[in-house]
Amino acid sequence: MAAKEAKNVTGKVKRKGRRAPAPTGGSGRPVEPPPMAKLGNKAYLKELATLQLELIKLQEWIRSQGLKVVVLFEGRDAAGKGGTIKRITESLNPRICRVVALGTPTEREKSQWYFQRYVAQLPAAGEMVIFDRSWYNRAGVEHVMGFCTDEEYREFLRSVPEFEAMLLRSGILLVKYWFSVSDEEQERRFQERIANPTKRWKLSPMDLEARAKWVEYSKAKDEMFLHTDTEQAPWYVVVSDDKRRARLNVIWHLLGLISYEDLTPEPLVLPPRQPDTGYVRPPLAEQTFIPNVY
């Protein structure tokens, strides 16, 4: 497998492997990587299969070691969050790795401590929870669209570093991804969803209104990073104009954040079927079958 980054639950990262460090442009922090050619489907599927096998190993390590992992997926609409989550989870056990995508809060939830409904979804030992959007709704859509007061917004920005520090001290490994998509690529994906009936459900009136507030969302994201991109809980930015590369890069990066061992069990031996000792199957006419349409 490609080079890995080992990270323990205290949040300290130790880099291993042969890959060169990301360029910093003299600022001391990585800069956005240059654009690359679109990745072909054959190469993409080959790499995806390899990485998904590693995800299964990671899953078993999380279960056996009682780790508690939280992964946040945030970013622009149509930036590729859902597709990446699907590729991460499609080969995993939903009892160990589950996705949380909360809807609009109820009136009761609105009266609670803001983080309360998210705390209820945090993992127990041996679980990984992926948030498809998270408590950062307050710094994005709620702030830009006026769904919270300015006081609530400012209190959120003050509280998040403390809240996330509590999660880390409790033993939770917190990973935060921000999916960055260009204006042109987002528009192309929106037009594709409009034209495709099987994808049209992904596009809501709120998405269209958010599109009209592109600059406001950019400012909100910058302000959010200013307050919440901390050393203990940094944001990892995903350049997602190429969905295939973005998916592979996220999976590779996630695998590198947790040092794990291969606990793949030995192949099982299938026992012989119980011998027939006179069992008589009920008449087929007494059962209701679905039609063989295909």
N, C-alpha and C positions, 0 to 999 in steps of 0.2 A: 504494500500500500504506500501511498505518498507519505511524505514527511509529516510528522505529527507534533502537536503542541500538547504537553501534559499539563493539566491544571487541577489542583486539588480544591477542596471545598472552601478553603480560605480565600480563594480568588487569586492566588499567586500563580503566575504562568512561567513555565520553563520550556523554552523552545528546543526542539530536537529536529534532526533530519537535515536534508541537503538543500532545501529550498532557500533561495536568497531572501533576506528581509525586504519588506515593502519599501519603496523609495519614500523619502521624507521631504524632499524638496528644500532641505535646509531648515525646516521648521521644527524638526524633532518629532513630528507626527506624520503617519503615512498619508500620502496624497492619493487622489482618485487614480486608479490604474488606467492606462491608455486603452482606447477601444480596440477590440480584436475582431477578426472575421467571425461571422456566424458559425456556430459549431454544427457540423453535420449530424444527421439523426443516427447514423450507424455508430459513430464514435461516441455520441452522447449516451446511447443505450448501453454500450459496452461499459463505459465508466460508471453509469448509474447502477448497473447490476453489481459491480465491484463494491461500490460505496454502500449499497443497501445491505449487502452481506455483512459489512462492517457494522452497520447500524444494528443488526440482529445481535452481533457480539456485544455491542455497547449496551443494548437492552438487557441482556442476561447479566452483565456486570452490574448495572444499576439495580436489578432485582436482588442479586445475590449479596451485594454489599450494603443494601438498604439506603442507597443514595436518594436524595430528593432534588430533582432537577426541574427548573422552570425556564422555558424559552419563550420570549416575547417576539411576536412578528408585528411590526408596525411599518407604515409607509404610505405612499400615495395610493389612491384607488387605481386598480388595474396594474399595480407594480409587480405582481407575480407572487404575492404572499401565499395565496391559497394553493397554487400549483406546487410550490415548494413544500408546503406542509403535506400535501397529498403524497408527494414522492418520499417524504421522510416516513410517513406513517403506514403506507400501503402494505409493507411487509412486516409490520410490527404487531405485537399483541396489544389490542385496545385496552386490556385490563392493566397493562403496565404503562403504555404511552397513550394518553388521551388528549383530545383537542377540546379546548374551551373557546366558544365563540358566543359571548353573551349578547343578548338583544338589548333593546331599549329598557332602561330600568323602570320598574313599577313605581307607583306612588309611594309604596312602603319603602322600597329600596332608596328612593330619593331622599327619604327622611333619615336614612341611616348614615353612619360614618362613611365617607366616600369609598374607602378601600374595602368596606365590609363584605360586599358581594364577591369581590375578587379573592379575599382571604379564604372564603368558604371553598374555593376551587383549588387551593394549593395542594401539593402532593403530600402523601404519606410516605413513609420509608419504602424504597423500592419502586418508586413511580417517577415518571417524567410527564409533566403537563406542558402542552404547547398552547399558548394564548394567541388566537387569531384576532388581533387587537386586544387591548388590555386597559389597565388603569390610565394609560396615556391618552385615552379618548378625551380626557379633560383638557389636555394641553393642545389638542388638535381640533377635532370637529366641534366639541362643546364650546370651546373658546371662540373659534372663528364664526360659527353659526349662531352664537349668542344663547346657547343652551345652559350656560352657567353665568354667574355674576363675575365681575372683575375681582371682587374680594375672594370668591371661591377659587378662581383661577390662580391668583397670587398665593393663596394658602396651599394649593396643590404643589406649586413649584417649590415652596419652602419645605413641604412635608415629604416629597418623594425621596430625596436622598436619605432622610432619616428612616422612612419606611423600608427602603431597600436595604439599608444597613442592618435593620432588624432581621430581615429575611436571611441575609448572609450569616449573621451571628447565630441564627437558629440552625444552621447547617444546610440551608438551601443553596444550591448552585444556580445562580441567576445569569441568564444570557439574553442580551437584547439586540435584535436585528432591526435595522431600518432599511427598507427597500427604496432605492432611488431610481426613478424612471424619468426619462426626458419628456418634455412637453410634446414633442412630435410623436414619440412612441406611445405615450398615453392616449393621444388622440386616435392613432391608428387602431389601438386595442379597443377603444370605445366604439369606433365605427364598425369594427368587426363584430362586437357584441350586438350592436343595433341590427346588423344584417343577418345574424345567425340566431334563429329562434331558440336553439338549444343553449345559448349563452346569454340571451336577452335578460333573463331573470337576475343576472349578476349586476345589471345596471339599474340603479334606482334614481328617482328624482333628486335625492340628496347628492348622489354622485355628480349629476349634471350641474347642480348648484355649486358644488365644491369646485368643479372644473372652472366655473366663472370666477372663483376666488383663488386662483392659482397663486397669486402674489401674497395674499393674506396667509395662505397655508405655508408658503415658504418662510415668511416672517415668524409664524408660530413655531415651525420646526426649528429654526435657528435659535429662538428664545428657549425652547425646550432643551435643546442640546447644551446651551449655555449653563443651564441649571442642573441638568441630570446626567450629563456625560462625565461621570466621575471616574476616578482611578479604580475604585472598588467595584463599580457597576458600569462599565463603559458601553457606549453604543458601537455596534459593528455595522458599518454601512455596506450595503449590497448594491452594486451597480447591476441593474436588472433589465437593461434594454434587450439583452439576449437572455431569454428565459432559461434556455438550456444551460448556459454557462452559470447563470445565477443559481440555479438549483444545485448543480454540482459543487460550486464554490461554497455554498452554505453548508451542505452536508459534510464536505471535507473539513471545513472550519469547525463545525460542531463536534465532529469526531476528534479533532485535535485538542479540544478544550477539556476533555476528560480522559485521564490516563486509565486505560482499561486492559484487561487480559482476555484472551480467547478461552471462554468456558463452554464452547460448543460440545454438547454431549456426544458420546459415541453413538453410531447408528444402532437403532433398536432392532431386535429380531422379532419378526411378526410370528406369534404363536399359531398353531394350527386351529382351524375352526372347530367349535364343539361338534361332535358327531351327531348325526340325525338319529334320535332314539324314538321315532314314531310321531314327531310333530306334524300336524296337519294344518296347513294354512287355510284361513277362512276363505269362502268363495269370493272371487274378485268382484262379482256382481253386487256384493254387499258394501263395497267401497266406492267412494266418489273420486274419480280421477279428473285432472285437468285435461282439456283437449290437446291432442298432438297437432298443433297448428303448423309447426315448423318441422 
